[in-house]
């Protein structure tokens, strides 16, 4: 199986002298460097010889990339067909031309290289750090950068953001030693820099059942589930690695997943754009993103998209095209998303009964397709409104009805909890077998059988040439599961989780 592998060597030294960091006060002898070198190549040799699959991220105590042997080892790992990506956390102080030369000299695959650079405002200027970033950009190296969210350094971090290409993700880590909550204005300021900063403010209680089956390897081979876990799950150099069931039985001794490397691989983390290996912290955006509305973009009970969600959606629209996949009719969706409607390129409406691509560029002739349904039963159903306490809403285009909604009084919805009762009720209304029925809260949604969010999305993809791997979908309910199961880039989460 493919895993995210982490490696931490024996070095306890950094070339920076940050006051809060213990590794800046250590020393590094030639013998210590040699021991670390031997341990690292022991790790890379076993990864390659055993053909372990996945990606490798170096997470050193201190700075590793100032030593050529780390670049040599990364290059060797990148040559393994089993390894999809290699990279390291760094302060970006390494001599880039020299070290990239070492990587290339040993045959390193540049397309697999992923770097994570932390900006230390007390140790380097934003101009110097930005120059290093631009050098990497010019050589098409994939990387992310970021800084600790120190309110007093906000001006410098903003300045760095302006110096970097928009394509470079600049993340913000929560400041552990702040000793107070961030103010609303500080949160807003950091969200302007890092649209995913809200994830840093969440509390993730440690839960082994939420963990991906990753491996964190120390220099001596001791393995753990992640960087903050103290629970050993075996030794990397033993003949057989423990499987997930064995490691799950050992549990987790941590209280919370309190840093990005700990929570990024949780199954419940809302990080849809960070791909199979989110540890590298490099977002990869789709060409098109389809969003459910009620419960996903708009919290249940709200009449319109919240201001913060709207900002994040507008931010995302600068990186991919925004579409909808909703059971709402187009007019209702437009009302709920009025503040951001100008960025919506089209979508699937009425649970697949209608799909439409908007003419935002003035080209005209954009498709607006409905899937008409059999309504021979509708007159009888309307006669039952008073008996069963529902109101009938029909949605049509040019006389063709593509969706019918039976909205029950809130007190009646509990009657339809079982599948058998729902089927019986549909039969009482004489709903045609050519129709499909979907229950959402107190509403009975009826469309033509075969229509749905997924089928509508696929029609739009065919029309616009989007490939499966270029599309992301977002939903929060059972009605969204089909599209979520189909597309590899998918997230099932409520609106409160954030875009």
C-alpha positions in Angstrom: 0.0 0.0 0.0 1.0 3.6 -0.5 1.9 5.6 2.6 3.2 9.0 3.6 6.6 8.3 5.1 8.4 10.8 7.4 12.0 10.6 8.4 13.8 12.4 11.2 17.6 11.9 11.5 19.8 12.2 14.5 20.9 15.9 13.9 19.9 18.3 16.6 21.4 21.4 15.1 20.3 24.4 13.1 22.2 27.2 11.4 19.7 29.7 12.6 19.7 31.0 16.2 16.0 31.6 16.9 15.7 32.3 20.6 12.7 29.9 21.1 14.4 26.9 19.4 16.5 24.5 21.3 18.3 23.2 18.2 19.9 26.6 17.5 21.9 26.2 20.7 23.3 22.8 19.9 26.7 21.9 18.3 27.3 19.7 15.3 30.6 17.8 15.1 32.0 16.0 12.1 31.4 12.6 13.8 27.7 13.5 14.5 27.3 14.5 10.9 28.8 11.2 9.8 26.5 9.2 12.1 23.5 11.1 10.7 24.7 10.5 7.1 25.0 6.7 7.7 21.6 6.6 9.4 19.9 8.5 6.5 21.4 6.3 3.8 20.4 3.2 5.8 16.9 4.5 5.6 17.0 5.3 1.9 18.6 2.0 1.0 15.8 0.1 2.8 13.1 2.2 1.3 14.4 1.5 -2.2 15.3 -2.2 -1.7 12.0 -3.1 -0.1 10.1 -1.0 -2.7 8.0 0.7 -0.1 5.4 2.7 -1.8 4.3 6.3 -1.2 6.1 9.6 -0.6 8.9 10.6 1.8 9.1 13.9 3.7 12.2 14.8 5.8 11.2 16.5 9.0 14.5 17.3 10.8 15.2 18.8 14.1 17.0 21.8 12.8 18.2 22.3 9.2 19.1 19.3 7.0 19.2 20.7 3.5 22.5 22.6 4.1 24.2 19.1 3.9 24.7 17.7 0.4 24.1 14.1 1.5 20.5 14.8 2.2 20.1 16.0 -1.4 21.9 12.9 -2.6 19.5 10.6 -0.6 16.4 12.5 -1.8 17.7 12.0 -5.4 18.1 8.2 -4.8 14.6 8.0 -3.4 13.1 9.9 -6.3 14.5 7.3 -8.7 12.5 4.5 -7.2 9.4 3.8 -9.2 7.6 3.1 -5.9 8.1 6.6 -4.6 5.7 9.3 -5.9 7.3 12.3 -4.3 10.2 13.4 -2.0 10.8 16.5 0.0 11.9 18.2 3.2 11.1 20.9 5.6 13.7 23.7 5.6 14.4 27.3 6.5 15.4 27.8 2.8 18.9 29.0 3.8 20.7 26.3 1.7 22.7 27.4 -1.3 20.1 26.6 -3.9 22.3 26.5 -7.0 24.8 24.1 -5.4 22.3 21.8 -3.7 20.0 21.5 -6.7 23.1 20.7 -8.6 23.8 17.8 -6.2 20.3 16.6 -6.6 20.6 16.6 -10.4 24.1 15.1 -10.4 22.7 12.0 -8.6 19.8 11.7 -11.1 17.1 13.3 -9.0 13.7 13.5 -10.6 12.8 17.2 -10.4 9.1 16.5 -10.9 9.0 14.5 -7.7 10.8 17.2 -5.6 8.6 19.0 -3.0 10.0 21.6 -0.6 8.5 23.2 2.5 10.1 26.5 3.5 9.6 28.4 6.7 10.2 32.1 6.9 11.9 33.3 10.0 11.6 37.1 10.1 14.1 37.4 12.9 16.8 35.6 10.9 16.4 36.7 7.3 14.8 39.5 5.4 11.7 39.0 3.4 13.7 40.2 0.3 16.3 37.5 0.8 13.8 34.8 1.4 11.8 35.8 -1.6 14.9 35.7 -3.8 15.4 32.1 -2.8 11.8 31.3 -3.6 12.0 33.0 -7.0 15.1 30.9 -7.8 13.1 27.8 -7.1 10.2 29.1 -9.1 12.3 29.8 -12.1 13.6 26.2 -12.0 10.1 24.8 -11.7 10.6 23.3 -8.2 7.4 22.6 -6.4 7.3 24.2 -3.0 5.3 26.0 -0.3 6.3 28.6 2.2 4.9 29.9 5.4 5.4 31.5 8.8 4.2 31.3 12.4 1.2 33.5 12.9 2.9 36.1 15.2 0.6 39.1 15.2 3.5 41.5 15.6 5.1 40.1 12.4 2.0 40.5 10.3 3.4 43.4 8.3 6.5 41.4 7.3 4.5 38.3 6.3 2.2 40.5 4.2 5.2 42.0 2.6 6.5 38.5 1.7 3.1 37.5 0.3 3.3 40.5 -2.1 6.8 39.5 -3.3 5.8 35.9 -4.2 4.0 34.6 -7.2 0.3 34.1 -6.6 0.8 30.4 -7.4 2.9 29.9 -4.3 0.9 28.9 -1.3 1.9 30.8 1.9 0.6 29.1 5.0 0.3 30.4 8.5 0.9 28.2 11.5 -0.9 29.0 14.8 1.4 30.6 17.3 1.6 28.2 20.3 3.1 30.7 22.7 0.5 33.5 22.1 -1.2 32.7 25.5 -4.4 34.2 24.3 -6.9 33.7 21.5 -6.4 35.5 18.3 -8.7 38.5 17.9 -11.3 38.5 15.1 -9.2 41.1 13.2 -6.1 39.0 13.5 -7.9 35.9 12.2 -9.3 37.9 9.3 -5.8 39.3 8.5 -4.2 35.8 8.5 -7.1 34.4 6.4 -6.4 37.0 3.8 -2.9 35.5 3.5 -3.8 31.8 4.1 -7.3 30.8 3.1 -6.8 27.5 5.1 -5.7 29.2 8.3 -9.1 28.3 10.0 -7.9 24.7 10.0 -5.0 25.7 12.3 -7.5 27.0 14.9 -9.5 23.8 15.2 -9.0 21.4 18.0 -8.4 17.8 16.8 -8.7 15.4 19.7 -6.3 12.5 19.2 -8.2 9.5 17.8 -6.4 6.5 16.3 -9.5 5.6 14.2 -9.1 8.9 12.3 -5.5 8.4 11.4 -4.2 7.4 8.0 -1.8 4.4 8.1 1.4 6.5 7.9 4.9 5.9 9.2 7.2 8.3 11.1 10.7 6.8 11.2 13.5 7.9 13.6 17.2 7.6 12.8 17.4 4.3 14.8 14.4 2.9 13.0 11.8 3.5 15.7 8.5 4.0 14.1 5.5 6.0 15.2 2.2 6.9 13.5 3.1 10.6 13.3 5.5 13.3 14.5 3.9 13.9 17.9 3.0 10.4 18.8 5.2 8.9 21.6 3.8 5.4 21.0 6.3 3.0 19.2 4.7 0.7 16.7 7.8 -1.3 15.8 11.2 -0.9 14.1 11.6 0.1 10.4 14.5 -2.4 10.0 12.6 -5.5 11.1 11.7 -8.0 8.5 7.9 -7.3 8.5 6.2 -4.0 9.1 3.2 -4.0 11.3 -0.1 -3.5 9.6 -2.8 -0.9 10.5 -4.8 -3.3 12.7 -1.7 -4.1 14.8 -0.8 -0.4 15.2 -4.4 0.5 16.0 -4.4 -1.8 19.0 -1.6 0.2 20.5 -3.7 3.3 20.4 -2.4 6.9 20.7 -0.9 8.5 23.8 -1.3 12.0 22.5 -4.1 14.3 23.6 -4.5 16.3 20.4 -3.2 16.5 16.8 -1.8 19.9 17.5 0.2 20.7 14.4 -0.2 20.5 10.6 1.8 17.3 10.2 -0.3 15.6 12.8 -3.8 16.6 11.6 -3.1 16.8 7.8 -3.4 13.1 7.3 -6.5 12.6 9.5 -9.5 11.2 7.6 -11.7 14.0 9.0 -9.4 16.9 8.1 -11.0 19.2 5.5 -8.0 19.6 3.2 -9.4 18.7 -0.2 -6.8 20.4 -2.4 -3.7 18.9 -0.9 -4.0 15.6 -2.8 -2.9 12.1 -1.8 0.1 13.4 0.2 -1.1 16.5 2.1 2.0 16.5 4.3 3.9 18.5 1.6 1.4 21.3 2.1 1.3 22.2 -1.6 -2.2 22.6 -2.9 -3.1 21.4 -6.3 -6.3 22.9 -7.6 -8.8 21.3 -10.0 -10.0 22.9 -13.2 -13.6 22.7 -12.0 -15.2 22.4 -8.5 -18.8 21.5 -8.0 -20.5 22.5 -4.7 -23.7 21.4 -3.1 -25.5 24.4 -1.7 -27.7 23.6 1.4 -25.5 22.3 4.2 -22.2 22.7 2.2 -22.0 26.3 1.1 -24.9 27.5 3.2 -25.4 26.2 6.7 -28.7 24.6 7.5 -31.2 27.2 8.7 -29.4 30.1 6.9 -31.0 31.9 4.0 -27.7 33.0 2.3 -24.0 32.1 2.1 -22.0 33.5 5.1 -19.5 36.3 4.5 -16.5 34.2 5.3 -17.5 31.3 3.1 -18.2 33.8 0.3 -14.6 35.1 0.6 -13.1 31.7 0.5 -15.2 30.8 -2.5 -14.1 34.0 -4.3 -10.5 33.2 -3.5 -11.0 29.7 -5.0 -12.6 31.1 -8.1 -9.2 32.7 -9.0 -7.8 29.1 -9.2 -10.5 27.1 -10.7 -14.0 27.3 -12.2 -16.9 27.2 -9.8 -20.1 25.1 -10.5 -23.0 23.9 -8.4 -24.5 20.5 -7.8 -27.6 21.0 -5.8 -31.2 19.7 -5.4 -32.3 23.4 -5.3 -33.9 24.9 -8.5 -31.7 27.5 -10.2 -33.7 30.4 -8.9 -33.4 29.3 -5.2 -29.7 28.6 -5.6 -29.2 32.1 -7.1 -31.0 33.7 -4.1 -28.9 31.8 -1.5 -25.6 32.6 -3.3 -26.4 36.1 -4.4 -23.1 37.6 -3.1 -21.0 35.2 -5.1 -23.3 34.5 -8.1 -21.0 36.3 -10.4 -18.3 33.7 -10.0 -20.6 30.7 -10.6 -20.1 29.2 -14.1 -23.1 27.0 -14.1 -24.1 23.7 -12.5 -26.5 20.9 -11.9 -29.9 22.0 -10.4 -33.0 20.3 -9.2 -31.1 17.2 -8.3 -30.1 16.5 -11.9 -33.4 17.6 -13.4 -31.6 20.5 -15.1 -28.0 21.4 -15.9 -26.8 24.6 -17.3 -23.6 26.4 -18.3 -23.8 30.1 -18.0 -22.8 32.5 -20.7 -20.3 34.6 -18.7 -18.1 35.5 -21.6 -20.7 36.7 -24.1 -20.2 33.7 -26.5 -23.9 32.7 -26.4 -25.5 29.3 -27.2 -24.5 27.8 -23.8 -26.5 24.6 -23.0 -29.4 24.7 -20.7 -30.8 21.2 -20.6 -33.7 19.7 -18.6 -34.6 16.1 -18.1 -38.4 15.9 -18.3 -40.2 13.5 -16.2 -43.5 11.5 -16.4 -46.2 13.6 -14.6 -49.2 11.4 -15.2 -49.5 10.8 -11.4 -49.2 14.5 -10.5 -52.9 15.5 -10.6 -53.8 12.6 -8.2 -50.9 13.6 -5.8 -52.1 17.2 -5.6 -55.5 15.9 -4.5 -53.8 14.3 -1.5 -52.2 17.5 -0.2 -54.7 18.1 2.6 -54.9 14.5 3.6 -51.1 14.1 4.0 -50.2 17.7 4.8 -47.8 18.7 2.0 -47.6 21.4 -0.6 -46.6 20.6 -4.2 -44.0 22.6 -6.0 -43.3 22.0 -9.7 -40.3 23.2 -11.7 -40.5 23.5 -15.4 -38.9 25.0 -18.5 -41.0 25.8 -21.5 -43.8 23.6 -20.2 -41.5 20.6 -19.5 -41.6 19.6 -15.8 -38.2 18.3 -14.6 -38.8 18.2 -10.8 -41.6 18.0 -8.3 -41.1 18.7 -4.6 -43.7 17.7 -2.0 -42.9 19.9 1.1 -44.4 18.5 4.3 -45.1 20.3 7.5 -42.1 20.0 9.8 -44.0 17.8 12.2 -44.7 15.1 9.6 -41.2 14.3 8.5 -40.6 11.7 11.3 -43.2 9.5 9.7 -41.0 8.8 6.8 -37.8 7.6 8.5 -38.0 4.0 7.3 -37.4 3.0 3.6 -40.4 0.8 3.5 -42.8 3.6 4.7 -41.3 5.9 2.0 -41.9 3.3 -0.7 -45.5 2.7 0.5 -46.2 6.4 0.5 -44.9 6.8 -3.1 -47.2 4.0 -4.2 -50.2 5.7 -2.5 -49.4 8.8 -4.6 -49.2 6.5 -7.7 -45.8 8.0 -8.6 -44.6 6.4 -11.8 -41.8 3.8 -11.7 -40.0 6.0 -14.3 -39.4 8.5 -11.5 -36.9 8.5 -8.7 -37.7 9.8 -5.2 -35.2 11.4 -2.9 -36.1 12.4 0.7 -34.3 15.4 2.2 -35.5 16.5 5.6 -39.2 17.3 5.2 -39.2 17.3 1.4 -39.9 14.6 -1.1 -37.9 15.3 -4.2 -39.1 13.6 -7.4 -37.2 13.6 -10.8 -36.8 11.3 -13.7 -35.1 8.0 -12.8 -31.5 8.2 -13.8 -31.2 11.9 -13.3 -28.9 13.0 -10.5 -26.1 15.3 -9.5 -23.4 12.9 -10.9 -25.1 12.4 -14.2 -25.5 16.2 -14.6 -21.8 16.8 -13.7 -20.7 14.3 -16.2 -22.8 16.0 -18.9 -21.0 19.3 -18.1 -17.7 17.6 -18.1 -18.3 16.1 -21.5 -19.5 19.5 -22.8 -16.4 21.4 -21.5 -13.8 18.7 -21.8 -13.0 18.2 -18.1 -11.3 14.9 -17.2 -12.3 13.0 -14.1 -9.0 13.9 -12.3 -9.5 17.6 -13.1 -12.8 17.8 -11.1 -13.5 18.3 -7.4 -16.8 17.8 -5.7 -18.1 18.9 -2.3 -21.2 17.8 -0.5 -22.5 16.9 3.0 -25.4 14.5 2.6 -26.4 11.0 1.4 -27.5 12.6 -1.8 -23.9 13.7 -2.5 -22.3 10.3 -1.9 -22.6 9.1 -5.5 -20.6 12.0 -6.9 -18.2 11.8 -4.0 -17.5 8.1 -4.6 -16.9 8.8 -8.4 -14.4 11.6 -8.3 -11.1 11.1 -6.5 -10.9 14.7 -5.4 -13.9 14.9 -3.2 -14.9 16.1 0.3 -18.0 15.3 2.4 -18.3 18.0 5.0 -20.8 20.5 6.4 -20.6 24.2 5.7 -19.0 24.8 9.1 -15.9 22.9 8.0 -15.1 25.7 5.5 -14.3 25.6 1.7 
